[in-house]
């Protein structure tokens, strides 16, 4: 099960941290151990670290309207999203 880091910018760090959308979106995909991070020098830059059971399912899910809606709700700036997969 690879570990994935996804980092991006958000409009409101506090809203993003408090949101339950991550678990609601990723949970059904078998994503576990979701942890959140904030850049202390730039609070609009955040990251999630998570264990992914099925990378193909995650990749496909990230292309859906549901992913876009979850990101919009959380205030994610989509064009800043970078995903790194454990090698």
C-alpha positions, 0 to 999 in steps of 0.5 A: 500500500503506497503512501501518497503526499498531495500538496496544494494551496487553499483559500482558508486554512482553518476551513480546510483543516476543519473540513470532513470532506477528505474522509468522506471522499477518500474513505470509500476508496480505501484510503486510510491514515489521512494526516494533514500538514500546514506550511508554518511560513505560508499557511495557505500551503497545505498537504495531506499524507495518506495510505492508498489501497488502490492507486488506479481507483484514486487516480480515476476518482480524482478526475470526477465531478465529486473530486472537483466538488470536494476540492471546491468545498474545501477551498483547494486551488486545483491548479496548485495540486501536486501528488507524490507517490512513495517509490 
